[in-house]
């Protein structure tokens, strides 16, 4: 049995285990200084992981990657395990939670995907006969666009562990009101929501970042240690 509490961190779409502005790296430093071990990883086609994005990434593959990491943590014998999901990582954490709910002790959602229509389609037929839609420096396959249309609000009824949700009101990517609705729907009594007036999707403001690190760390200390 590993007595150290563990937080598994699920990154966002086109992100990585460091995340924008070192969001994950700096949060992990705060947590480790508080005695909480962290695991950060990259989905296939992201960060340092295997494969080109337009060939390797899918919601199915990202979920398989997430489940593999959780199984690894359980085999390592960690006594208390928490999840933290940012953006698309919130979706991955929630879907993974459905399979491992009896092994999870705390849940943090940061600007999570809870209800989304997915990226807009602008198809280009390539020479191999596949349809792609450009997404910044990336391309999304036809079937991936369909996978990214999602509504996870019903999972709020299944939450049976302490949960913390953090979101900026000026998030330009995901509407914070979905986080509020999800929070209100959670029946488990140990729940908390942090709403920031500014920060955008990636919590770009320094003071907001510092408060986020502090609040998340202190909240997890009380639930995992």
GUGUTI-588003 format. One record per residue (C-alpha): x, y, z; residue number from 1; chain. Coordinates in steps of 0.1 Angstrom, whole numbers, m for minus. Example, Ala and Ser with C-alpha at 12.3 -4.5 7.8 and 13.67 -1.06 7.14 Angstrom:
2
REC  east north    up koldo papa
REC   123   m45    78     1    A
REC   137   m11    71     2    A
% end
This chain:
225
REC  east north    up koldo papa
REC     0     0     0     1    A
REC    13    34   m10     2    A
REC     4    59    18     3    A
REC     9    90    m3     4    A
REC   m23   105   m17     5    A
REC   m24   108   m55     6    A
REC   m40   133   m79     7    A
REC   m43   122  m116     8    A
REC   m44   152  m139     9    A
REC   m63   150  m172    10    A
REC   m53   177  m197    11    A
REC   m74   195  m223    12    A
REC   m79   193  m261    13    A
REC   m47   200  m280    14    A
REC   m30   205  m246    15    A
REC    m5   184  m228    16    A
REC     8   174  m193    17    A
REC    23   209  m189    18    A
REC    m8   228  m201    19    A
REC   m10   265  m212    20    A
REC    12   288  m191    21    A
REC    24   258  m171    22    A
REC   m10   254  m155    23    A
REC    m5   217  m147    24    A
REC    32   220  m140    25    A
REC    29   248  m114    26    A
REC    m2   232   m98    27    A
REC    17   199   m95    28    A
REC    46   217   m78    29    A
REC    21   232   m52    30    A
REC     5   198   m47    31    A
REC    38   179   m43    32    A
REC    50   205   m18    33    A
REC    19   198     2    34    A
REC    26   160     1    35    A
REC     3   150   m27    36    A
REC    18   130   m55    37    A
REC     6   138   m91    38    A
REC     5   118  m123    39    A
REC     4   139  m155    40    A
REC     2   123  m190    41    A
REC    m5   130  m226    42    A
REC   m33   115  m247    43    A
REC   m22    99  m279    44    A
REC   m14   126  m305    45    A
REC    m8   152  m278    46    A
REC    24   165  m262    47    A
REC    52   139  m261    48    A
REC    30   109  m267    49    A
REC    29    86  m297    50    A
REC    14    95  m330    51    A
REC     4   125  m352    52    A
REC   m26   144  m339    53    A
REC   m49   139  m369    54    A
REC   m42   101  m369    55    A
REC   m39    93  m332    56    A
REC   m64   114  m314    57    A
REC  m100   104  m308    58    A
REC  m123   106  m277    59    A
REC  m122    68  m276    60    A
REC   m84    67  m276    61    A
REC   m81    95  m250    62    A
REC  m105    75  m228    63    A
REC   m85    44  m232    64    A
REC   m53    63  m223    65    A
REC   m71    77  m192    66    A
REC   m83    43  m180    67    A
REC   m48    29  m185    68    A
REC   m33    55  m162    69    A
REC   m59    50  m135    70    A
REC   m54    12  m136    71    A
REC   m16    19  m133    72    A
REC   m22    41  m102    73    A
REC   m44    14   m86    74    A
REC   m18   m13   m92    75    A
REC     8    10   m76    76    A
REC   m13     8   m44    77    A
REC   m21    44   m37    78    A
REC   m45    46    m8    79    A
REC   m63    77   m18    80    A
REC   m68    89   m54    81    A
REC   m82   121   m68    82    A
REC   m90   132  m103    83    A
REC   m85   167  m118    84    A
REC   m98   174  m153    85    A
REC   m92   206  m172    86    A
REC  m114   214  m202    87    A
REC  m116   182  m223    88    A
REC   m98   166  m194    89    A
REC  m130   173  m174    90    A
REC  m149   151  m198    91    A
REC  m122   124  m197    92    A
REC  m122   125  m159    93    A
REC  m160   122  m157    94    A
REC  m162    93  m182    95    A
REC  m133    75  m164    96    A
REC  m150    81  m130    97    A
REC  m180    61  m142    98    A
REC  m158    30  m144    99    A
REC  m136    37  m113   100    A
REC  m160    54   m89   101    A
REC  m152    30   m61   102    A
REC  m115    38   m63   103    A
REC  m118    77   m63   104    A
REC  m118    99   m32   105    A
REC  m120   134   m46   106    A
REC  m129   152   m79   107    A
REC  m118   185   m93   108    A
REC  m132   200  m125   109    A
REC  m114   231  m140   110    A
REC  m132   249  m168   111    A
REC  m146   214  m178   112    A
REC  m163   203  m210   113    A
REC  m198   194  m198   114    A
REC  m220   202  m227   115    A
REC  m206   211  m261   116    A
REC  m215   211  m298   117    A
REC  m179   204  m308   118    A
REC  m158   222  m334   119    A
REC  m173   235  m365   120    A
REC  m170   215  m397   121    A
REC  m152   228  m427   122    A
REC  m144   197  m447   123    A
REC  m114   191  m469   124    A
REC  m111   159  m488   125    A
REC   m75   147  m488   126    A
REC   m58   124  m513   127    A
REC   m65    93  m492   128    A
REC  m102    99  m493   129    A
REC  m105   110  m457   130    A
REC  m125   141  m448   131    A
REC  m107   165  m425   132    A
REC  m117   198  m409   133    A
REC   m88   223  m401   134    A
REC   m85   233  m365   135    A
REC   m57   258  m361   136    A
REC   m25   239  m367   137    A
REC   m43   206  m365   138    A
REC   m68   186  m386   139    A
REC   m98   167  m372   140    A
REC  m112   136  m389   141    A
REC  m149   134  m398   142    A
REC  m157   109  m370   143    A
REC  m139   129  m344   144    A
REC  m161   160  m349   145    A
REC  m191   137  m341   146    A
REC  m174   124  m310   147    A
REC  m169   159  m296   148    A
REC  m206   167  m294   149    A
REC  m214   158  m258   150    A
REC  m237   163  m229   151    A
REC  m225   150  m195   152    A
REC  m248   169  m172   153    A
REC  m265   137  m161   154    A
REC  m233   124  m145   155    A
REC  m238   150  m118   156    A
REC  m264   127  m103   157    A
REC  m237   100  m100   158    A
REC  m211   120   m81   159    A
REC  m206   103   m47   160    A
REC  m173   119   m37   161    A
REC  m163   154   m27   162    A
REC  m161   177   m58   163    A
REC  m146   211   m65   164    A
REC  m154   230   m97   165    A
REC  m134   261  m108   166    A
REC  m144   283  m138   167    A
REC  m139   319  m150   168    A
REC  m170   339  m159   169    A
REC  m152   353  m189   170    A
REC  m142   319  m203   171    A
REC  m142   324  m241   172    A
REC  m143   287  m249   173    A
REC  m167   270  m224   174    A
REC  m197   287  m208   175    A
REC  m193   288  m170   176    A
REC  m230   285  m166   177    A
REC  m228   248  m175   178    A
REC  m204   244  m145   179    A
REC  m230   262  m123   180    A
REC  m258   239  m135   181    A
REC  m237   208  m130   182    A
REC  m227   219   m95   183    A
REC  m263   226   m85   184    A
REC  m273   192   m98   185    A
REC  m247   173   m77   186    A
REC  m265   158   m47   187    A
REC  m234   149   m27   188    A
REC  m232   174     1   189    A
REC  m194   180     1   190    A
REC  m192   202   m30   191    A
REC  m177   236   m38   192    A
REC  m176   259   m68   193    A
REC  m151   287   m74   194    A
REC  m161   314   m99   195    A
REC  m135   339  m111   196    A
REC  m145   372  m126   197    A
REC  m116   371  m150   198    A
REC   m90   347  m163   199    A
REC  m105   333  m195   200    A
REC  m104   296  m203   201    A
REC   m68   290  m193   202    A
REC   m68   313  m162   203    A
REC   m43   337  m178   204    A
REC   m43   363  m150   205    A
REC   m14   359  m125   206    A
REC   m34   366   m94   207    A
REC   m62   343  m105   208    A
REC   m37   315  m111   209    A
REC   m22   319   m77   210    A
REC   m56   318   m61   211    A
REC   m65   287   m81   212    A
REC   m34   269   m71   213    A
REC   m39   278   m34   214    A
REC   m77   269   m33   215    A
REC   m73   236   m52   216    A
REC   m43   225   m30   217    A
REC   m59   234     3   218    A
REC   m92   217    m8   219    A
REC   m74   185   m18   220    A
REC   m53   184    14   221    A
REC   m85   182    34   222    A
REC  m100   154    12   223    A
REC   m69   132     4   224    A
REC   m45   135    33   225    A
% end
